[in-house]
Amino acid sequence: MTPPDPSAVRYDGPWIHRDVHANGIRFHVVEADPAAGGPAMPTAGGPAFADPEAPLVVLLHGFGDFWWSWRHQLTGLAERGFRTVAVDLRGYGDSDKPPRGYDGWTLAGDIAGLIRALGYTEATLVGHAEGGLVCWATAVLHPRVVRSIALVSSPHPASLKRTILRDKAQRAAWLPNFLRYQLPRYGERLLTTADGAEIERLMRQRAGEHWSTTPEFADTVARLRTAIQIPGVAHCALEYQRWAFRSQWRPDGARFMATMREPVRIPVLSMYGDRDRYIFASTIRRGLRLSPARHVVPIPDSGHYAHQENPDIVTAEIAKLLA
């Protein structure tokens, strides 16, 4: 069976697909279409383009995902007057898939470069799970380009590490998959075998009961199963986790974690699903000294994917942060 082409993730909708070069690679980004209600400025005899004065919001997906997971916020925030852009992270979807660059330093550089490439000096970053970890890293390593961050099920990386070491229940929920994905080639086969069935297993395990029985959930799973089979995506997705594991015993990892303990003093919105069985509420709430301006919000009737399971509330909370 022929694997899907990277362009398979360029789904039609009230948005525009663009290619943006930043930090030495090409990113596939999706921007709310001004003609469909987003912020716009008219041009003489031509199409409308995003208003350069509108505040920029950049949406970053999590593991095994791609820009599609932010479809609700992409349009919902644009309707509120923000320039909203969802990105396929390095190695995912239709973005470039270089063999290296899945460390915290480079990933933060990707987003800082992307903000500048979009013509801005700063932005609010919104991230889910691993995308949230990139938000944290960018806020610490490139503070001048980050105005605020909003997170979904994404504790501070230093707090997460401490919790995994000390909290038996959180360790049991988080560690098994993380460790088994470290094995060379095994993880790639696991993610792509049976048309990406492992992605569906993970989503069903982590989503709340309400959303996992809906047609939207089935549609989302089908899209993610396709996206993980794009050549190179499974390997690149695992490289994020493999760097996080290997770096624990290397100078670059120790240096990165020491740097990440610098407090983030910009506004931080930390959201979590009140039924998330993967990242616990107690884990999210720890490490307040690392982000003293943090506001923690539980999202009702939601598991690990609160931005998809209860999108209106998540979008409204992000809008409060932006205001």
C-alpha positions in Angstrom: 0.0 0.0 0.0 1.4 3.4 -1.0 2.0 5.6 2.0 0.2 9.0 2.1 1.8 12.1 0.6 2.6 14.9 3.0 0.1 17.1 1.2 -2.6 14.8 2.5 -2.8 17.0 5.6 -3.8 20.1 3.6 -7.5 19.8 4.3 -9.9 22.3 2.9 -11.7 24.7 5.2 -12.0 28.3 6.3 -8.3 28.6 6.4 -5.3 29.1 4.1 -2.3 26.8 3.8 1.1 28.4 3.6 4.8 27.4 3.5 7.0 29.5 5.7 10.8 29.1 6.0 12.3 29.6 9.4 15.4 28.3 11.3 16.7 26.6 8.2 13.6 24.5 7.3 10.2 24.8 5.7 7.1 24.8 7.9 3.6 24.1 6.8 1.3 26.6 8.5 -2.4 27.0 8.4 -3.9 30.5 8.9 -7.6 31.4 9.4 -8.9 32.8 6.2 -9.7 36.5 6.5 -12.5 36.1 3.9 -14.1 33.6 6.3 -14.3 36.1 9.2 -10.7 36.5 10.5 -8.9 39.8 10.9 -8.3 41.4 7.5 -7.3 44.5 5.7 -8.6 45.2 2.2 -6.2 45.5 -0.8 -7.0 47.4 -3.9 -8.4 45.0 -6.5 -7.0 41.9 -4.7 -7.7 39.4 -1.9 -7.8 40.3 1.7 -4.7 39.5 3.8 -4.3 39.1 7.5 -4.1 42.4 9.3 -0.5 43.0 10.3 -1.7 44.9 13.4 -3.7 42.0 14.7 -2.0 40.2 17.6 -0.4 36.9 16.5 -1.4 33.5 18.1 0.7 30.4 17.2 -0.8 27.0 17.9 1.5 24.0 18.5 0.2 20.4 18.5 1.3 17.4 20.6 2.7 14.0 20.0 1.5 12.0 17.0 -0.7 14.9 15.9 -0.7 17.8 13.4 -2.2 21.2 12.9 -5.8 19.8 12.6 -6.2 19.4 16.3 -6.5 23.2 16.6 -9.2 23.6 14.0 -11.7 25.0 16.5 -9.3 27.5 18.0 -8.0 28.4 14.6 -11.3 29.9 13.5 -12.6 30.8 17.0 -9.7 33.0 17.9 -9.6 34.6 14.4 -13.3 35.5 14.8 -12.3 37.4 17.9 -9.8 39.5 16.0 -6.5 37.7 16.3 -4.2 36.5 13.6 -4.2 32.8 14.3 -1.7 30.3 12.8 -1.5 26.6 13.4 1.8 24.9 12.5 2.9 21.4 11.7 6.0 21.1 14.0 9.3 20.0 12.7 9.0 16.5 11.4 5.2 16.4 11.3 2.5 16.7 8.6 3.7 18.7 5.6 6.6 20.4 7.3 10.2 19.4 6.6 11.6 16.3 8.2 15.3 16.8 8.8 17.3 14.0 10.5 18.3 16.3 13.4 16.9 19.2 15.4 14.5 17.5 17.9 16.2 18.9 21.0 14.7 21.7 23.1 17.1 24.3 21.9 16.3 23.8 18.2 12.6 23.5 18.7 12.4 26.7 20.6 14.5 28.3 17.8 12.0 27.0 15.3 9.1 28.9 16.9 11.1 32.1 17.5 12.2 32.0 13.9 8.6 31.3 12.7 7.3 34.3 14.6 9.8 36.6 12.9 9.2 35.0 9.5 5.5 35.8 9.9 6.4 39.5 10.3 6.0 39.8 14.0 8.3 40.6 16.9 6.2 38.7 19.5 3.3 36.3 19.8 1.2 34.3 22.2 2.0 30.6 22.0 -0.6 27.9 22.6 0.5 24.3 23.0 -0.9 20.9 23.7 1.3 18.2 25.5 4.7 18.2 23.7 3.6 21.4 21.9 3.2 22.9 25.3 6.8 21.9 26.2 7.9 23.8 23.1 6.0 26.8 24.4 7.8 26.6 27.8 11.2 26.3 26.1 10.6 29.2 23.7 9.4 31.4 26.6 12.6 30.7 28.5 15.1 30.7 25.6 13.6 33.5 23.5 11.7 35.6 26.0 11.6 38.7 23.8 9.4 37.0 21.2 6.8 35.5 23.6 4.1 37.7 25.0 2.2 35.0 26.9 1.6 31.2 26.7 -1.4 29.0 27.0 -1.1 25.3 27.6 -3.3 22.2 27.4 -2.3 19.2 29.5 1.3 20.4 29.5 3.1 20.9 32.9 6.4 22.7 33.1 9.2 20.3 31.9 11.1 20.6 35.2 8.0 20.0 37.2 7.0 17.0 35.0 10.4 15.4 35.5 10.3 15.9 39.3 6.8 14.5 39.4 7.7 11.4 37.3 10.5 10.7 39.8 8.4 11.1 42.9 4.7 10.4 42.1 4.1 6.7 41.7 0.6 7.1 40.1 1.8 9.7 37.6 4.8 7.6 36.7 2.7 4.6 36.0 0.4 6.6 33.7 3.2 8.4 31.8 6.3 6.3 31.8 5.5 2.9 30.0 4.8 4.3 26.5 7.7 6.8 26.9 10.1 3.9 27.6 8.9 1.6 24.9 9.2 4.2 22.2 12.9 4.5 23.0 13.7 1.2 21.3 15.2 1.8 17.8 12.8 0.9 14.9 10.3 -0.7 17.2 8.5 2.5 17.9 8.3 3.4 14.2 6.8 0.0 13.4 4.4 0.3 16.3 3.1 3.7 15.2 2.6 2.8 11.5 1.5 -0.9 11.6 -2.2 -1.6 10.8 -2.7 1.8 9.3 -1.7 3.7 12.4 -3.8 1.7 14.9 -1.5 2.7 17.7 -2.5 6.3 17.4 -6.1 5.4 17.8 -5.2 3.2 20.9 -3.5 6.2 22.5 -6.3 8.6 21.8 -9.0 6.2 23.1 -6.9 5.6 26.2 -6.4 9.3 26.9 -9.7 11.0 25.7 -12.7 11.5 27.9 -15.7 9.2 27.5 -17.9 11.9 26.2 -15.8 12.8 23.1 -14.5 9.3 22.3 -18.0 8.1 21.3 -18.7 10.9 18.8 -18.5 11.0 15.0 -16.0 13.9 15.4 -13.7 11.7 17.4 -13.8 8.9 14.7 -13.1 11.5 12.0 -10.2 13.0 13.9 -8.7 9.5 14.6 -8.9 8.7 10.9 -7.0 11.8 10.0 -4.3 11.2 12.6 -3.9 7.6 11.5 -3.2 8.9 8.0 -0.8 11.6 9.1 1.4 9.3 11.2 1.9 7.1 8.1 3.5 9.9 6.0 7.1 8.8 5.4 9.4 10.0 8.1 6.7 11.3 10.5 6.7 8.4 13.0 10.5 8.5 13.3 10.6 12.3 13.7 7.7 12.2 16.3 9.7 9.7 18.4 12.9 11.7 18.2 11.3 14.4 20.4 10.9 11.8 23.1 14.2 10.1 22.4 16.1 13.3 22.9 14.2 14.0 26.1 15.3 10.5 27.4 18.9 10.4 26.1 19.8 13.9 27.1 19.3 13.1 30.7 22.8 11.6 30.8 24.4 14.2 28.5 25.7 17.7 29.2 23.3 19.3 26.7 20.3 17.8 28.6 21.6 18.9 32.0 22.3 22.4 30.6 18.8 22.6 29.1 17.0 21.5 32.3 19.1 24.0 34.3 18.1 26.7 31.9 14.5 25.8 32.1 14.4 26.3 35.8 14.6 30.1 35.1 11.1 31.3 36.1 8.7 32.3 33.3 7.3 35.7 34.4 5.0 36.4 31.5 1.3 35.5 31.8 0.7 31.7 31.6 -2.7 30.0 31.2 -2.5 26.3 32.2 -5.5 24.2 31.3 -6.2 20.6 31.8 -9.1 18.2 31.3 -10.8 17.3 34.6 -11.0 13.7 33.4 -7.4 13.4 32.1 -6.1 10.0 33.1 -2.7 10.7 31.5 -1.4 14.0 32.9 -2.9 14.5 36.4 -4.3 17.8 37.8 -1.8 17.6 40.6 1.1 17.4 38.1 -0.2 20.5 36.2 -0.5 22.5 39.5 3.0 21.9 40.7 6.0 24.2 40.2 4.2 27.5 40.7 7.6 29.2 41.5 8.6 28.4 37.9 5.7 30.5 36.5 4.5 32.9 39.2 2.0 34.6 36.9 0.3 31.3 36.0 -3.5 30.8 36.0 -4.7 27.2 36.2 -8.1 26.3 34.8 -9.8 22.9 34.7 -11.8 22.2 31.6 -15.0 20.2 32.4 -16.0 16.9 30.7 -12.6 16.6 29.1 -9.7 14.1 29.0 -6.2 14.8 27.6 -7.5 16.6 24.5 -9.5 19.4 26.1 -9.0 21.8 23.2 -10.9 19.3 21.0 -13.2 17.8 23.6 -14.6 21.1 25.0 -13.3 23.6 22.4 -15.6 26.5 23.1 -14.5 26.8 26.8 -10.8 26.4 25.8 -11.1 29.1 23.1 -12.9 31.4 25.5 -10.1 31.0 28.2 -7.4 31.7 25.6 -9.3 34.8 24.5 -9.3 36.0 28.2 -5.5 35.6 28.3 -5.1 37.5 25.0 -7.4 40.3 26.3 
